[in-house]
Amino acid sequence: MHRVVTINPGSTSTKVALYEDEHPLFVETIHHSAEEIAAFPRIADQYAFRRDAVLRLLDEHRIGLDSLDAVVGRGGILKPIPSGTYLVNENMLDELRHPQEREHASNLGAIIADEIARRAGIPAFIVDPVCVDEFDDIARISGLPEIERRSLSHALNLKAAARRAARELGKGYDEVNLVVAHLGGGISVSAHRRGRMVDVNQALDGTGPFAPERAGGLPVGDVLRMAYSIPPYDDTYRPYEEMFKKIAGRGGLVAHLGTNDARQVERRIEEGDQHARLIYEAMAYQIAKEIGLMATVLKGAVDAIILTGGLAHSGVLMNWIVERVEWIAPVMIYPGEDEMLAMAQGALRVLRGEEKAQDY
């Protein structure tokens, strides 16, 4: 039996769980107020604050560090790497502490896990971080040689859902071809060919469907005209930071309907709001189109389509998507996401000798 703590920092919360093998002893969310978060100029400055919150929670549950076998942190935005479980090392920590491009709360996961693991004398891991990259070379090419298509996605849940689907199909993950869509605040639609995620839309600020908080793929010319205040857009010049937030935090449902809560959108639809219905169905339409695109990556040889993430709880959204894609392959729906368990399972595969931890 192995005991594993998993730590998943989000923008305004830190999720913590303790597993004995695959059995959760507790899964809790530590909420951080906007005032607490605002006190730190950079995400990296939140480290000690969040670490202490995690340690207090473990103390409240009377979890001695000497009872643990491993600690897993949510993988942050690192250089592109293959899928797998990675041992936290100094190269990784240095890159997470000094991000070259983007700061993200998930960068703190490995740093917090490392300190707790050091105190306990046990290994610290990350599992399938957002930067997992298993693209074929042909998938990297864009229309400009200076810009390469990148793999930046909800890899942890995409991979976990793919493995679950393969088991239910009675096959190994390396024996199936799947299209897997993670549907949450951001949306990742991916093609999995015999154990590799060979293509996925860039879910943060790139291509693909719009999402509750993200704009998805946009006409590039119009984005440039908006950024530089060229008619028909207003004369307010928008610096990079404002445009980025507009695309990656205030786009999608937020921009169209003023909310990122799909339940609220569905209530408005039930009350007869035809505009809300149009926007919500347009999101389903774009998700279905992206699924079709990924089916072409697999040359039509698709064993199943997997819909997962928080939005998979929405029956109306699922129905709109399924009716457009079920002709491609059977559709399997896994509502919600169990990233904490997926993190623990990655560590357990290493602790049991089923998989070798990779070096970063």
C-alpha positions in Angstrom: 0.0 0.0 0.0 1.3 3.5 -0.9 0.2 6.9 0.5 0.4 9.8 -2.0 -0.4 13.5 -1.5 -1.5 15.4 -4.6 -1.4 19.2 -4.8 -3.1 21.2 -7.5 -2.8 25.1 -7.3 -5.4 27.0 -9.3 -5.9 30.8 -9.7 -7.9 31.2 -6.5 -7.6 27.9 -4.8 -5.3 25.0 -3.9 -6.7 21.4 -4.1 -5.1 18.8 -1.8 -5.8 15.1 -1.6 -4.4 12.1 0.1 -4.6 8.6 -1.5 -3.9 5.2 -0.1 -3.3 3.5 -3.5 -6.3 4.7 -5.6 -8.6 5.2 -2.5 -9.0 8.8 -1.5 -8.7 9.5 2.3 -9.6 13.1 1.7 -9.9 15.6 -1.2 -10.3 19.2 -0.1 -10.1 22.6 -1.7 -8.4 25.5 0.1 -10.0 28.7 -1.1 -7.9 31.9 -1.4 -9.7 35.3 -1.4 -9.1 37.9 -4.1 -7.5 40.1 -1.4 -5.1 37.4 -0.3 -4.0 36.7 -3.9 -3.8 40.5 -4.8 -1.2 40.9 -2.0 1.4 39.1 -4.2 2.8 40.9 -7.3 3.7 37.7 -9.0 2.4 34.1 -8.8 5.9 32.9 -7.7 5.5 35.2 -4.6 2.6 33.1 -3.5 4.8 30.1 -2.8 5.2 30.3 1.0 1.6 31.4 1.5 0.3 28.3 -0.4 2.8 25.9 1.0 1.9 26.9 4.6 -1.8 26.4 3.8 -1.1 22.9 2.5 0.9 22.0 5.6 -1.8 23.3 7.9 -4.3 21.1 6.1 -2.2 18.0 6.5 -1.8 18.9 10.2 -5.5 19.3 10.6 -5.9 15.7 9.2 -3.1 14.5 11.4 -1.1 13.3 8.5 2.5 12.8 9.5 5.0 13.4 6.7 6.8 10.2 7.6 3.6 8.3 6.6 3.9 9.3 3.0 5.5 7.6 0.0 5.4 10.4 -2.5 4.1 13.9 -3.2 2.7 15.0 -6.6 2.4 18.6 -7.7 0.4 19.8 -10.7 2.7 20.2 -13.6 3.3 23.8 -14.7 4.2 25.5 -18.0 7.6 24.0 -18.8 9.4 23.2 -22.0 7.6 20.7 -24.3 8.0 17.1 -22.9 6.6 13.7 -23.7 3.8 12.3 -21.5 4.7 10.6 -18.3 5.5 10.9 -14.6 8.6 13.2 -14.0 10.8 13.4 -10.9 11.0 17.0 -9.7 14.6 18.1 -10.0 16.6 21.4 -9.9 16.3 22.1 -13.6 12.5 21.9 -13.4 12.3 24.0 -10.2 14.6 26.7 -11.7 12.4 27.0 -14.8 9.2 27.1 -12.8 10.6 29.8 -10.5 11.7 31.9 -13.4 9.2 31.5 -16.2 10.3 32.8 -19.6 6.9 33.3 -21.1 3.8 32.8 -18.9 3.2 32.6 -15.2 0.5 30.2 -14.1 -0.6 29.0 -10.6 0.1 25.4 -11.6 3.8 26.3 -11.7 3.7 26.3 -7.9 2.6 22.7 -7.6 6.0 21.1 -8.2 7.7 23.7 -6.0 5.4 23.0 -3.0 5.6 19.2 -3.6 9.4 19.3 -3.6 9.7 21.0 -0.3 7.2 18.7 1.4 8.9 15.7 -0.1 12.4 16.9 1.0 11.1 17.2 4.6 9.8 13.7 4.4 12.7 12.2 2.5 10.5 10.9 -0.3 10.3 11.6 -4.1 8.3 14.5 -5.6 6.7 14.1 -9.0 4.6 15.9 -11.6 2.3 13.9 -14.0 1.3 14.9 -17.6 1.7 18.7 -17.3 0.0 21.1 -19.6 3.2 21.2 -21.8 3.0 17.5 -22.8 4.1 17.4 -26.5 3.8 14.3 -28.6 3.1 16.0 -31.9 4.1 14.6 -35.2 6.4 17.1 -37.1 3.6 17.7 -39.6 1.3 19.0 -36.8 3.8 21.7 -35.9 3.7 23.6 -39.1 1.7 26.9 -39.3 1.4 29.3 -42.2 4.3 31.4 -40.9 7.8 29.8 -40.4 8.3 32.1 -37.4 5.3 30.6 -35.6 5.1 26.9 -34.7 1.9 25.2 -33.6 2.4 24.2 -30.0 0.9 21.6 -27.7 -0.5 23.3 -24.6 -3.5 21.6 -23.3 -5.4 19.9 -20.4 -3.0 16.9 -20.9 -3.5 15.4 -17.4 -7.3 14.9 -17.8 -7.1 14.1 -21.5 -4.6 11.3 -20.9 -6.5 10.0 -17.8 -9.8 9.9 -19.8 -8.1 8.2 -22.7 -6.7 5.4 -20.5 -10.1 5.0 -18.9 -11.8 4.7 -22.2 -9.2 2.1 -23.5 -9.9 0.0 -20.4 -13.6 0.1 -21.0 -13.0 -0.9 -24.6 -11.0 -3.9 -23.3 -7.8 -2.7 -24.8 -4.6 -1.0 -23.9 -4.1 2.7 -24.4 -1.4 1.9 -26.9 -3.9 -0.1 -28.9 -6.6 2.5 -29.6 -7.2 5.6 -31.6 -9.3 8.2 -29.7 -10.6 11.8 -30.0 -10.7 13.2 -26.5 -12.3 16.6 -25.6 -11.7 18.2 -22.2 -14.6 20.7 -21.8 -14.0 23.2 -19.0 -13.2 26.9 -18.5 -10.8 26.2 -21.5 -11.4 23.5 -24.1 -8.8 21.0 -25.4 -9.8 18.6 -28.3 -7.1 16.0 -28.9 -6.2 13.1 -31.2 -4.7 10.0 -29.6 -3.0 7.5 -31.8 -1.9 4.3 -30.1 -0.7 5.8 -26.9 0.4 9.2 -28.1 -1.4 12.5 -28.2 -0.4 13.5 -31.7 -2.4 16.7 -32.1 -4.5 19.1 -29.9 -5.7 22.7 -30.3 -3.7 25.3 -28.3 -6.2 25.6 -25.5 -5.0 28.8 -23.7 -4.7 31.5 -26.3 -4.7 29.7 -29.7 -7.0 27.7 -31.9 -10.1 25.6 -31.5 -13.5 26.3 -30.1 -14.4 29.2 -27.9 -14.9 28.2 -24.2 -16.5 29.7 -21.1 -13.5 32.0 -20.6 -11.5 31.8 -23.8 -12.0 33.2 -27.3 -10.6 30.2 -29.2 -9.6 30.6 -32.8 -10.3 34.1 -34.2 -9.8 35.8 -37.6 -6.2 37.0 -37.3 -6.7 40.2 -39.3 -9.5 41.3 -37.0 -7.4 40.6 -33.9 -4.7 42.8 -35.3 -7.1 45.6 -36.2 -8.6 45.4 -32.7 -5.2 45.4 -31.1 -4.1 48.4 -33.1 -7.4 50.3 -32.9 -7.9 50.2 -36.7 -11.5 50.7 -37.9 -14.1 49.4 -37.5 -12.7 49.0 -33.9 -12.5 51.9 -31.5 -9.5 54.2 -31.0 -8.5 52.7 -27.7 -5.0 51.2 -28.2 -4.9 47.8 -26.4 -1.4 46.7 -25.1 -0.4 43.1 -25.1 -1.6 42.4 -21.5 -5.1 43.7 -22.2 -5.5 41.8 -25.4 -4.2 38.6 -23.8 -6.7 38.9 -21.0 -9.5 39.6 -23.5 -8.6 36.4 -25.4 -7.6 34.1 -22.5 -9.8 35.2 -19.6 -12.6 37.4 -20.8 -13.5 35.7 -24.1 -16.1 33.0 -25.0 -19.2 32.9 -22.9 -17.9 35.7 -20.6 -17.6 38.0 -23.6 -21.0 37.1 -25.2 -23.1 36.5 -22.1 -21.3 38.0 -19.1 -20.8 34.7 -17.3 -18.6 31.6 -17.3 -21.2 29.5 -15.5 -22.8 27.1 -17.9 -25.6 26.4 -15.4 -26.6 30.1 -15.5 -26.6 30.0 -19.3 -28.9 26.9 -19.3 -31.3 28.7 -16.9 -31.4 31.6 -19.3 -32.2 29.3 -22.2 -34.9 27.6 -20.2 -36.4 31.0 -19.5 -36.6 31.7 -23.3 -33.4 33.6 -23.9 -32.8 33.0 -27.6 -29.5 34.8 -27.7 -28.1 32.6 -24.9 -29.3 29.6 -26.8 -27.5 30.7 -30.0 -24.2 31.3 -28.2 -24.3 28.1 -26.3 -25.2 26.0 -29.3 -22.5 27.8 -31.3 -19.9 26.6 -28.7 -21.2 23.0 -29.2 -21.0 23.5 -32.9 -17.4 24.6 -32.7 -16.5 21.7 -30.4 -18.1 19.3 -32.8 -16.1 20.8 -35.7 -12.8 20.4 -33.8 -13.7 16.8 -33.1 -14.2 16.3 -36.8 -10.9 17.9 -37.5 -9.1 15.6 -35.1 -10.9 12.6 -36.7 -9.1 13.5 -39.9 -5.8 13.5 -38.1 -6.5 9.8 -37.4 -7.6 9.3 -41.0 -11.1 8.4 -39.8 -9.9 5.3 -37.8 -11.5 6.4 -34.5 -12.4 3.8 -31.9 -14.3 6.3 -29.7 -14.9 9.9 -29.0 -14.5 10.9 -25.3 -16.2 14.0 -23.8 -15.0 14.9 -20.3 -14.6 17.9 -18.0 -17.0 20.1 -16.1 -19.2 21.0 -19.1 -19.8 17.3 -19.7 -22.4 17.6 -16.9 -24.5 19.7 -19.3 -27.0 17.4 -20.9 -28.1 19.9 -23.5 -24.5 20.7 -24.6 -23.7 17.0 -24.8 -26.8 16.3 -26.9 -25.8 19.1 -29.4 -22.3 17.7 -29.7 -23.3 14.0 -29.9 -25.8 14.6 -32.7 -23.1 16.1 -34.9 -20.3 13.6 -34.2 -21.8 10.2 -33.4 -21.5 9.1 -37.0 -17.7 9.2 -36.6 -17.4 6.8 -33.7 -19.2 5.8 -30.5 -19.3 8.6 -27.9 -18.3 8.0 -24.3 -19.1 10.8 -21.7 -17.1 11.2 -18.5 -18.6 14.2 -16.6 -16.2 16.2 -14.4 -12.5 15.7 -14.1 -10.5 13.7 -11.6 -7.1 15.3 -12.0 -6.2 14.6 -8.4 -6.6 10.8 -8.9 -4.8 11.0 -12.2 -1.8 12.6 -10.5 -1.8 9.9 -7.8 -2.1 7.2 -10.4 1.0 8.6 -12.2 3.0 8.3 -9.0 1.6 4.9 -8.2 2.7 3.5 -11.5 6.2 4.5 -10.7 6.1 3.3 -7.0 4.8 0.0 -8.2 7.5 -0.4 -10.9 5.0 -0.3 -13.7 6.6 2.8 -15.2 9.9 4.5 -14.8 10.0 8.1 -13.7 11.4 10.4 -16.3 14.1 13.1 -15.8 13.4 16.6 -16.8 
